[in-house]
Amino acid sequence: WFFEIKAAVDCVSSAPVILDPNTADPYLVLSDDLTSVRYSGNNQLIPDNPERFDSYPCVLGSEGFNSGTHCWDVEVKESLRWSLGVTTASNQRKGGVFFNTDVWSVTYGCSDRLGFRVKQDLERVRVDLDYDRGLVVDLDYDRGTVSFSDPVTNTHLHTFTTSFTHTLFPFFWCGYSCSLRILAFNSQ
């Protein structure tokens, strides 16, 4: 229960995550308010800019984080397959290597390669990023956690603890029969 209380206290002031259309794979369609993504099945004719995914149906959040605590909820109940979490700004988006390094995520209905697999049907997933930076005995260190939970039942799903040295961006994998929506955070 400590996890749920800490997450609720830490995340109360978090701003909503907005999707970055310049990173969206051509098979994805974003809502006008940039808070929802769905897999269209149609390869849209959009510019193949350097930051755009081209092998995985992914999109990044528009804002990166390199300090502090950040939290967002994602509605997943309409989706049979999804993956979501955080990745580094420098992670390769072209070709099939995105999930090889610097991805901390949970996944449902997909291979373990796309993240820590959850087996239960969920309505929502809460992502709690704690990017802690500090100074200890004149040595710089970066450490943090990315925790995933079910905010409907207050159930912890998984936590990654690692050393963060780069800016982290929210990411969303949205394949066939998938629709994800970022919700306004509610600590209740």
Disulfide bonds with the S-S distance in Angstrom:
none
